[in-house]
Amino acid sequence: MSRHGGSISVKSKVDRGSVFTVKLPLVGTRGEDERAALGKPFDLTLTILVIDDMQPVLTMIKDGLTAYGQNVLIALSGEDGLKTFENNQVDLVISDLGMPGMNGWEVGRAIKAYCEKRAIPKTPFILLTGWGGQIHEEKKIVRSGVDGLVEKPIDIPELLGTVRKVMETCRKNDKK
């Protein structure tokens, strides 16, 4: 706790009880600080589809990406995400891994198959996960067309860094 600038203390009196005090540092407001953390302005304007089964997560990611000038579409399930993907021009998909019904691996495979069937370049795909160790799932990553992995909790500047890296890699691969 102290390495994060906080502290915990306790005062006890026999037969009277205890008082626990937790002190946490005040977190500054985000905005300009986050943009500065990217190093340079985010110079891509994309239409990004974000799929997650939790509305608060979708809202946070949408607000964060929109603040950086991105166009964001959202879906609360893998199935709804695929419908949105098929009915819109999407530059990038960001999907949660752990969702009921259709999980992130399945969403990635469906998008990859959709693009292959239409003989179009595969849409870049980033997988969000709260489960550690997914980076070692190399066969699933390749089979599902995953271009990047971001672990939760989501940090918008980190997510944008992954978006930039994935888009640059995909553009280089498309030129080959």
Long-range contacts (C-beta under 8 A, 24 or more apart in sequence): 30-156, 31-67, 34-64, 34-67, 34-156, 34-157, 35-68, 35-157, 37-157, 38-68, 38-157, 38-160, 38-161, 42-68, 42-69, 42-70, 42-160, 42-164, 44-70, 44-163, 44-164, 44-167, 45-69, 45-70, 45-71, 46-70, 46-71, 46-91, 46-92, 46-163, 46-167, 47-71, 47-72, 47-73, 47-88, 47-89, 47-90, 47-91, 47-92, 48-72, 48-73, 48-90, 48-91, 48-92, 48-93, 48-94, 48-163, 49-73, 49-74, 49-75, 49-81, 49-84, 49-85, 49-88, 49-90, 49-92, 49-93, 49-94, 50-74, 50-75, 50-93, 50-94, 50-95, 51-75, 51-76, 51-77, 51-78, 51-80, 51-81, 51-93, 51-94, 51-95, 51-96, 51-99, 51-104, 51-107, 52-76, 52-95, 52-96, 52-99, 52-128, 53-77, 53-96, 53-99, 53-100, 54-96, 57-96, 57-154, 60-154, 61-94, 61-154, 61-156, 61-159, 64-154, 64-156, 64-159, 65-156, 65-159, 65-160, 67-156, 68-156, 68-160, 77-101, 77-102, 78-102, 78-103, 78-104, 78-106, 78-107, 78-110, 81-107, 82-107, 82-110, 82-111, 82-114, 85-111, 85-114, 85-123, 86-114, 90-123, 91-123, 91-124, 91-167, 92-123, 92-124, 92-125, 92-126, 92-163, 92-166, 92-167, 93-123, 93-124, 93-125, 93-126, 94-125, 94-126, 94-128, 94-150, 94-159, 94-163, 95-125, 95-126, 95-127, 95-128, 96-127, 96-128, 96-129, 97-127, 97-128, 97-129, 97-130, 97-131, 97-134, 98-129, 98-130, 98-131, 104-128, 104-129, 104-144, 105-140, 105-143, 105-144, 105-146, 106-144, 108-144, 108-145, 108-146, 109-143, 109-144, 109-145, 111-145, 112-144, 112-145, 121-170, 121-174, 124-148, 124-166, 124-167, 124-170, 126-150, 126-159, 126-162, 126-163, 126-166, 128-152, 128-154
